[in-house]
């Protein structure tokens, strides 16, 4: 029987070439999009799959409740909380603390390399599935100043040899003895590190660096350390969370919290739900956020549903051609279920053929997608292996089932009596309404895509053109790489290509952020203000104008922070009067540091355009400067860069200059957004293509079924133009309805999107026109291709056939 | 084999009610070849549909092989149909996507006849109908007469007890028509009961009894001359 179904399916497809093409190509195009998303999603879920008993492993996370209401979730937790849960309760089998305090330049035998590492203890090797190539997991992290290197890091420092016993030097953290080397990771992990140091080293580091916020016994530091636990068998997550609740109540009862916080809630997050997972502050590692995966999943779902609509639409529309066959089969004794099964298997065959074609299309799109920055940034790659192929097959079957369900239901309901009567007299079904609804939805969704795309694209362009006024194209930002600043300043300032040099903690105009609580008197409620640490040259170098007072004095050796420069928004927020009146007034930052307002700089944009203009606090603390802003005075950029590289080498021959032009940095703000625009554009283009193919199918069908009417009308005097108008009118009205649905919907969502940008483009008619023109242009072209042909046909041919 | 009592069929639309069959009492014995005649719209085809169990009666009773089948569900009717009835249509109704062989084989797929037996039976029929050389052709590649022979072969491949033929020669020239009628006569002489609707007196006389209908009622029943 199945052979019979397959034969009929293939012969029927071959016989109706145009419809088969529309169905198969439409499904293939949309399936290729979905296959891409399947690969993305599958790869995105490959993180942390190699750890033993991972169903009992959790990351402890913090919900910090703010005084002003609301809360912020952190991937980090105070170290003592993890310790308390482990020691005071019987729920935890193993606890792994991870502290990000092993960062810096390490030196061996004259070779200096930056290393980012974590401090932890032996439990790390018990809870996680990392294996050691050299060293004993029970002892490698016992002694203070022990270090375990990843195989890549070991290769960089000690190519081709076993480094156990060797010593790496670090000027700030001290010397570390290599006690082990990790084997290459068995899979992807969200844990980011190039080395693991013994946690017992931390006491010494904290004593030697009093400026660091301590973590070991600090219940208030919920932003520096990670804690992972493996619960004992049989212990529920809820029970452990209840214990965390008790810890939060007991331990914090008498503690003074951070000034902006009202309390903390600690939770457990399953290891399998970290990447992909919710966006948390201080999240470690890369991977795609869950939200983006949902977004892509929904987009591809819309595209594939649209293609399924086409299949459903065309199959039902052409049911008349199959009625005879169904009637005969039923008269011969076929049950409804057997006919249903036949049509479902037919649609699965179509989906299978489409899958083969989609696979071909996928090979063309994979290289394009692999170029997208956000994939590289997220450590996600498009890999085709056996499980993925299995998913593809399953997906094709599901598509076949979805696309074929309605036609199979409708066709299997045919009564065999139809065969005994004239087919033309049989009222098959009145699905015209349904088909129109499907077509209108396809076009409405496509137009919606196009308008949203136009809005986002225009906004991103607007944001990029939004000039910060720093003269970004002649500014080169150089990473100080923790070098001593005095010699760096001196070296760059005497460079002939350099006009001016200033220093800053982190870059303005980017997503990098820092906030500190500010108040004007101790009793007042603090307000978080964005702060940057700048030097005395910064305002001048950035071309920022003071409206009152002066900039910071040049005093790189000062022991205590004294002054602040603020903007008028700051004065407004804290009711400090006019700029002139504010000069000399004190403000309190953090818990108790008092600064004197020394200058007021004019209001200027210092964050990407989705941020409103807010209060700004400029501070002076040389220890916080990480970046030098070097203003070039030459137009010969390559020569200037070579000169800067030479200057850097004179300071440190063992490392390279790390720099970026300011305008490139600003552009990178929106690089991921550009990628998303490309993806949405790709999905949108597929959506439009599929909708047009659906329209083409309906137009072919309509012209076919009305061929006799068209010929008679021609014979009695209708001009081609009359006929084209007559045939197109119905479809044109569908496009109008689709427009009427899509425009308000995209207006509403577009306004919401633009509201998230403090500075945005106006949402006017110009945003909608390109999409509408494309929709009507392609729509009319599709309909026209059929109607014009029909209108120009020789009526005698048709009537003779009749 | 067939016995109907007060069999009626009424079609209703919002505005009109049409009585297609009006209290038809009819009995057909096994081995008979009955021809039904009458003007267009008299209810011949409706009678054939109801007796062929592809339409249900509005009233009365219909016994087939001693069992009341007028009120059976579609599923049960389908089951009775595929094991006992064969259909021949005026417009052949072959499936365009299947070859001659596959068209004839089709009813046996629904009665789950094993593959080897299917092949043997189809080949026997192809031989008997003299269309073996056309076995791999598609219907549209055949002449009308050949198509109807395929249709007859398909109708009898499951060895039905009753063949229902609706104007089987209506689309054929006289030579091909004759050919088909001879095949039906042959089948009848081998024991198959046949009920045929026809407009042609000539064809009707191939049977042994002629029923004439008018306005949904059987008005006369006559034995064909040679059986008088």
Boltz contact constraints between the chains, C-beta under 6 A:
constraints:
  - contact:
      token1: [A, 1]
      token2: [B, 109]
      max_distance: 6.0
  - contact:
      token1: [A, 4]
      token2: [B, 109]
      max_distance: 6.0
  - contact:
      token1: [A, 8]
      token2: [B, 97]
      max_distance: 6.0
  - contact:
      token1: [A, 11]
      token2: [B, 97]
      max_distance: 6.0
  - contact:
      token1: [A, 12]
      token2: [B, 97]
      max_distance: 6.0
  - contact:
      token1: [A, 325]
      token2: [B, 95]
      max_distance: 6.0
  - contact:
      token1: [A, 328]
      token2: [B, 93]
      max_distance: 6.0
  - contact:
      token1: [A, 328]
      token2: [B, 95]
      max_distance: 6.0
  - contact:
      token1: [A, 331]
      token2: [B, 87]
      max_distance: 6.0
  - contact:
      token1: [A, 332]
      token2: [B, 106]
      max_distance: 6.0
  - contact:
      token1: [A, 332]
      token2: [B, 107]
      max_distance: 6.0
  - contact:
      token1: [A, 332]
      token2: [B, 110]
      max_distance: 6.0
  - contact:
      token1: [A, 333]
      token2: [B, 78]
      max_distance: 6.0
  - contact:
      token1: [A, 333]
      token2: [B, 81]
      max_distance: 6.0
  - contact:
      token1: [A, 333]
      token2: [B, 82]
      max_distance: 6.0
  - contact:
      token1: [A, 333]
      token2: [B, 110]
      max_distance: 6.0
  - contact:
      token1: [A, 334]
      token2: [B, 110]
      max_distance: 6.0
  - contact:
      token1: [A, 335]
      token2: [B, 78]
      max_distance: 6.0
  - contact:
      token1: [A, 416]
      token2: [B, 54]
      max_distance: 6.0
  - contact:
      token1: [A, 417]
      token2: [B, 54]
      max_distance: 6.0
  - contact:
      token1: [A, 417]
      token2: [B, 55]
      max_distance: 6.0
  - contact:
      token1: [A, 419]
      token2: [B, 93]
      max_distance: 6.0
  - contact:
      token1: [A, 420]
      token2: [B, 49]
      max_distance: 6.0
